[in-house]
Amino acid sequence: MAQSILAVRESRPRMKKAKSAKSRSAAKASVAPKDVDEYLAGVPEPARSTLNKMRATIRSAVPPEATEVISYRMPAFRHNGVLVWFAAFSEHCSLFPTAAVIEKFKSELKPFSTSKGTIHFPTNKPLPTALIKKLVKTRVAQNESKKRR
């Protein structure tokens, strides 16, 4: 009996899971980028311009000693731990400020698509730089309070 079940399983064609084009990172490569500039070089327009603006906005809100890193194959800013990640996708650019920050600002984030830890900013609309600064400053404060404990 066990052999017949095994034979049936082996005779079935294996189904591959299709990846949605919308969920793929625009800068996805077989090799992880070594730095943020290399990541951005692999991002097509208009997402590259949006990400450059997002990067500048984040940089203006983090402490001067914060560093840029690649974490989970995405650009990130680190200061007492990772503050935020950001990345380009085919239809939007995402900011990953953690679920707690998204929950705190959920009323201000209503115009945007969000999930538990991600905010999607369409590349065909203006980037809300003032809102991004508030989100990042909140993350800085969270990391600072963690450090003091």
C-alpha positions in Angstrom: 0.0 0.0 0.0 2.8 2.5 0.9 4.4 1.8 -2.4 1.3 2.7 -4.4 0.9 6.0 -2.6 4.5 6.8 -3.3 4.2 5.9 -6.9 1.1 8.2 -7.3 3.0 11.1 -5.7 6.0 10.6 -7.9 3.9 10.4 -11.0 2.2 13.8 -10.4 3.7 16.7 -12.2 5.3 19.2 -9.8 3.7 22.6 -9.8 6.0 25.6 -9.6 4.8 28.7 -7.7 4.5 31.7 -9.9 5.9 34.9 -8.6 3.9 38.0 -9.1 5.7 40.7 -11.0 4.3 43.3 -8.6 6.0 41.7 -5.6 9.5 41.4 -7.1 12.1 44.0 -6.1 13.0 46.3 -9.0 16.7 46.0 -8.0 16.7 42.2 -7.5 19.8 40.6 -8.7 21.4 37.2 -8.2 24.2 38.8 -6.1 23.4 41.0 -3.2 24.5 44.6 -3.7 27.6 45.6 -1.6 26.3 49.1 -0.8 23.4 51.4 -1.2 24.9 53.1 -4.3 25.2 49.7 -6.0 21.6 48.9 -5.1 20.3 52.2 -6.5 22.4 51.7 -9.7 20.3 48.6 -10.4 16.9 50.3 -10.0 15.2 51.5 -13.2 13.5 54.9 -13.4 11.1 56.3 -12.1 11.8 54.2 -9.0 15.4 55.3 -8.8 14.5 59.0 -8.5 11.9 58.2 -5.9 14.4 56.2 -3.9 17.0 58.9 -4.1 14.5 61.4 -2.8 13.5 58.9 0.0 17.2 58.3 0.9 17.9 62.1 1.1 14.7 62.6 3.3 15.7 59.7 5.6 19.3 61.0 5.8 18.0 64.5 6.9 16.0 62.9 9.8 18.6 60.5 11.2 21.5 61.4 13.5 24.8 62.3 11.7 26.5 59.2 13.0 23.8 56.9 11.4 25.2 54.6 8.7 23.8 53.2 5.5 24.0 49.5 5.2 22.5 46.7 3.1 20.3 44.5 5.2 18.1 41.7 3.8 19.3 42.8 0.3 17.8 46.2 0.8 19.2 49.6 1.7 18.8 50.5 5.4 19.9 53.1 7.9 21.4 51.9 11.2 21.8 53.7 14.5 21.6 51.7 17.7 20.2 49.0 15.4 18.4 49.2 12.1 16.1 52.3 11.9 14.4 51.8 8.5 14.8 49.9 5.3 13.7 51.1 1.9 13.4 49.4 -1.5 12.1 49.7 -5.0 9.5 47.5 -6.6 7.9 47.5 -10.0 4.9 49.8 -9.1 6.0 51.4 -5.9 8.8 52.2 -3.5 8.5 50.8 0.0 9.6 52.1 3.4 9.9 49.6 6.2 9.7 51.5 9.5 8.4 48.6 11.7 4.8 47.7 12.6 4.8 49.9 15.7 5.5 53.1 13.7 2.9 52.2 11.1 0.3 51.6 13.9 1.2 54.9 15.5 0.7 56.9 12.3 -2.1 54.8 10.8 -4.5 57.8 10.4 -1.8 59.8 8.4 -1.0 56.7 6.3 -4.6 56.1 5.1 -3.9 57.4 1.6 -1.2 54.8 1.2 -1.2 51.0 0.9 0.3 49.5 4.0 0.9 46.1 5.5 2.1 45.1 9.0 5.6 46.6 8.5 5.6 48.3 5.1 4.3 51.4 3.4 4.0 51.6 -0.4 4.6 54.9 -2.1 3.5 54.9 -5.8 6.3 56.1 -8.1 3.9 58.1 -10.1 2.9 60.4 -7.2 4.8 62.9 -5.1 6.7 61.5 -2.2 5.4 62.7 1.2 8.8 63.8 2.6 7.4 65.5 5.7 5.6 62.3 6.7 8.6 60.2 6.0 10.7 62.5 8.3 8.2 62.0 11.1 8.2 58.3 10.7 12.0 58.1 10.7 12.3 60.5 13.7 9.9 58.2 15.6 12.1 55.2 14.8 15.2 57.1 16.0 13.4 57.9 19.3 12.4 54.2 19.7 15.9 53.0 19.2 17.3 55.7 21.5 14.8 54.6 24.3 15.8 51.0 23.7 19.5 51.9 24.2 18.8 53.6 27.5 17.2 50.6 29.1 
